[in-house]
Each structure stands twice: as C-alpha cells, then as structure tokens.
Amino acid sequence: MSTSERAFQVKLASTGQIIDVAADESVAQALLKAGVDLMTSCEQGVCGTCMTGVIEGIPDHRDSYLVPEEQAQNDVFMPCCSRSKSDLLVIDL
C-alpha cells in the first residue's frame, strides 16, 4: 500500500491531541474537521500559506513550494497536500 492510500495520525505538539487522517483526506481536511484552525489558500501545495513545522515523523512531501533541499530537512510540510511516511507525524500546532 502506498503512503497516499493509507491512514495515519497527526499529533498537535501544543495540546497532545491526536487526529486521524483517513486515506482519502488531506491533513488539512482532517485538522479542520477536528476544529483546528489552519490557514489555507491554494490547497495544492503551491503558495506556502499552510506551511507547518514538523517535530517528529517523516512527511511525504507533495508540494511545489519547498525546494528538494528544504523537503529533505523534514522540518516543515504543507498539510494541504503532503502526507506522512510514518504512522505518526507530530506537528507544530
């Protein structure tokens, strides 16, 4: 199963809340559904509006905003389009 087809969880560093991200939804959609305030704009990973820090875990970068060197650092990601390679992604929210 590829990372795009599997569910995973995100954990909010500020509260410890764990949110399930279904295989067919974006992290941004899951956050908004859980009542987490997240600024978005293009929802395609182009503008950088939703850029969020990553504290733990490995994001599956699918944006066009970060250059490959920035993506390789795995310290930020775009929750509107990117997913997670790890079962749990701890984010700076």
C-alpha positions as CSV (number, residue, x, y, z in Angstrom):
1,M,0.0,0.0,0.0
2,S,1.5,3.4,-0.9
3,T,1.6,6.3,1.5
4,S,-1.1,8.1,-0.4
5,E,-3.6,5.2,0.2
6,R,-3.0,4.6,3.9
7,A,-4.3,6.3,7.0
8,F,-2.0,7.8,9.6
9,Q,-2.2,10.2,12.6
10,V,-1.0,13.7,13.4
11,K,-0.3,14.9,16.9
12,L,-0.6,18.5,17.8
13,A,2.5,19.4,19.8
14,S,0.7,22.2,21.7
15,T,-2.1,20.0,23.1
16,G,-1.1,16.4,22.6
17,Q,-4.4,15.9,20.6
18,I,-4.1,13.1,18.1
19,I,-6.1,13.3,14.9
20,D,-6.7,10.5,12.5
21,V,-6.1,11.3,8.8
22,A,-8.0,9.0,6.5
23,A,-6.5,7.6,3.3
24,D,-8.8,9.7,1.3
25,E,-8.4,13.1,3.0
26,S,-5.6,15.6,3.4
27,V,-4.0,16.5,6.7
28,A,-5.6,20.0,6.3
29,Q,-9.0,18.5,5.9
30,A,-8.6,16.3,9.0
31,L,-7.4,19.2,11.0
32,L,-10.3,21.4,10.0
33,K,-12.7,18.6,10.6
34,A,-11.3,18.3,14.2
35,G,-11.8,22.0,14.8
36,V,-8.1,23.0,14.4
37,D,-7.6,26.4,12.9
38,L,-5.3,26.2,9.9
39,M,-4.8,28.9,7.3
40,T,-5.0,27.6,3.7
41,S,-5.2,29.2,0.4
42,C,-4.3,27.3,-2.8
43,E,-4.8,23.8,-1.2
44,Q,-2.4,22.5,-3.8
45,G,1.0,23.0,-2.2
46,V,2.0,25.9,-4.3
47,C,1.6,29.0,-2.1
48,G,3.1,28.0,1.3
49,T,0.2,29.6,3.3
50,C,-0.4,26.4,5.3
51,M,3.3,25.6,5.9
52,T,3.5,23.8,9.3
53,G,6.5,22.7,11.4
54,V,7.2,19.0,11.8
55,I,8.6,18.0,15.2
56,E,8.7,14.2,14.8
57,G,8.0,11.8,11.9
58,I,8.7,11.8,8.2
59,P,6.4,13.9,5.9
60,D,5.7,12.7,2.4
61,H,6.2,16.0,0.6
62,R,3.9,16.6,-2.3
63,D,4.1,20.3,-2.6
64,S,5.7,22.5,-5.2
65,Y,6.7,25.2,-2.8
66,L,9.7,23.8,-1.0
67,V,12.8,23.0,-3.0
68,P,14.2,19.5,-2.7
69,E,16.8,20.5,-0.1
70,E,14.1,22.1,2.1
71,Q,12.0,19.0,1.8
72,A,14.9,16.8,2.7
73,Q,15.2,18.6,6.1
74,N,11.7,17.3,7.0
75,D,11.2,20.2,9.5
76,V,8.2,21.7,7.7
77,F,5.5,20.4,5.3
78,M,2.3,21.6,3.6
79,P,-0.7,19.8,5.2
80,C,-2.9,20.8,2.3
81,C,-1.3,18.2,0.0
82,S,1.5,16.4,1.8
83,R,1.0,13.2,3.8
84,S,3.1,11.1,6.2
85,K,5.6,8.3,5.6
86,S,5.4,7.5,9.3
87,D,2.4,6.3,11.2
88,L,2.5,9.4,13.4
89,L,3.5,12.9,12.5
90,V,4.0,15.4,15.3
91,I,3.3,18.9,14.1
92,D,4.0,22.3,15.5
93,L,0.4,23.4,16.1
